[in-house]
Amino acid sequence: MGKRLLFSGYRSYELGIFKESDPKVAVIKKLLKSVFTGYLEEGYTWLLITGNLGSELWGAQVWTALKAEYPEARLALMFPYEGFGEKWNENNQEILQRIVFSADFTEPTSHKPYETPQQLKDHDRFMVEHSDSALLLYDREFEGKPEFLYQRIENYAADHPYEYRLLSMEDLQEAATPQN
């Protein structure tokens, strides 16, 4: 089994993105393609995501597209609880279902519907402990939901050989700048 990369980041609304056609999505995907290619070249074969709208689903789309060039690439979609995404609007549910269809492995870490925030904490712990490193589309200067996972990763890395990388707003700005 190859190395496992945990990926997460901002939700779409945290980036002010409300349509898949937003030009910012293309910039994010461009950056992720470049970074993911590096991880695949290093021997990572699994991308682990939760299925959150925004960064994770765009990352899953990019990773899946890279399977043409890297047939060993695998996608694991690990929901935090049973029924994840069922209350989303129809369009968002369709986006999620396309990712579910393209995933190589799909399973919730809790086989109960959402009951308590402890399920989310347990899920984050599971995801970190079952990956070899992490990549977050997260800039510490721009707070958001990824902060909780970032804290879990940082604490885990303090006591374990675990690498992680943050993609910042500066990284996105560089990706948006046309090359001369």
N, C-alpha and C positions, 0 to 999 in steps of 0.2 A: 504494500500500500504506500502511495506517495505521501508527500507532506500535505497537511491540511491548513488552509488559510481562512481564518475568520474575517469576514468583511461586513462592515456596517457603516453608517454615517447619517447625515441629516435626512429627515423626512422631507418630502417634496414641498410641503407648505412652509417649512423652516427656511427654505431657499427662495420662497416667493414663486414657486413653480406650480401652476395649476392645470397645465395642459402638457401632454407628451410632446407637442410640437414646439414648445418653448425653446428658443435657440440655446438657452443655458444647458439643456439636457444634452445637446450635441457636444458641448464643451466638456461636460462631465464624462460622457462616454469616451471621448477622445483621450482624456487623461487616464481613465480607467483601463482602456485598451493598452496603452503604453506601459502602465504599471503592472497590470496582470500578465502581460507578455514576459516581463522580467521575472515574475514569480514562476511562471510556467517553465522558463528557461532554467531556473534554479531547481527544478524538480518538484514543484508543487503541482499536485494533480486535483485536489479537492478544494472547492470554494464552498464555505459554510455560511449560510445566511439564515435570518429569521423570517424574512418575507415582508419586512416593513416597506411601505410605499416610499418611493424616492430612491435614495442612493443604493439601497440593497437590490431593488428590482431592476434598476438600470445596470447595476453591476452584474446581476444574473443574466441580463440580456447580452451584455458584452462578453461575459465568460462563455455563454452558450455559443455565440458567434465564433469565438476563438477555437471551438471544437473542430472546425473544418481544418485548421492548421495544426492543432494539438489534439489529436483524437483521444489522448489519455485524460483530457480534462473532464472532470466530473463535478456535478453541482449537487449539494445537499441542502435541502430546505427543511429547517428544523423550527417548526412553530413553537411558541412558548406555551400554548394550551390548545385544547380541542376547540374547533370552531373559529380559529383565528381568521379574521377578515370577513366573516359572514355579515357583519353590520355595515360594511363599506358600501358605497354606492355601486350601481351596476357596472359602470365603466372600470372602476378600480378593482372590482371582483374579477372582471374579465382579464385585466392585466395580470393579476395574481394567478388566475387559472392557467394562463399561457406559460407562466414560469413553473407552476406545478407540473404541467405536461412535459416541459423540457428537463425537469430535474431527474437526476439519477437515483436520488433517495429523498423521500419525504416522510417526516414523522414528527409528531408533537413531543416535546419533552414532558408535558403533563397531559395525561389522558382524560382530564376533566375540563369543563368549560372554565372561562375566567371566573375566579372567586376572590382572589386577593393579590396584592402587589408582591407577595412572597413568591408566587409562581414566576414572575418576571425576574426576580433576583436569582432564584434557583436556575432559571433558564440561562441567564448571563453566566453564572458560575459554570454550568454544564458546557456551554459553548466555548468558554475560555479553556477549561480543563481538557476538552476534547479537540483542541486545535494546536498546531505547532507554532503559529504566530498570528498576528492580527494586523489588519489594515483598516483604518477608519478615515472616512472623508469627514474630518472634524478639525476645526481650528479653535484652539482654546480661547482665543479672543472673541469668538462669536458663539456664545453658549447655546446649547440645544439639548435635545434628548440623548444624543450620543455620550453626553457627560457621564451618565450612570455606567455605561459599559466601559468607557475610558477609565474611570476610577477602578473598576473591577480588574481590568487588564493591568493597570499600573501597580495595583496591590499584588496581583498574582506574579508579575514579572520581578517584583522585589525579592521574592523567595524561590523563583523557579527560572530555569533557562528558557525564557520566552521573549521573543523579539516582537516589537510592534512598531508601526509607522503611522504617522498622521499625515493626511493630505490636507494642506491648508488653503486658505483663500488665495494666497500668493501662488500656489501650485495651479489653481484654477485660472488665475489671471494669466500665467505663463502659457497654459494650454489654449487660452482664448486669443493670444497674440499671434497673428499670422507670421509665419517664418519668411524671412526675406531671402 
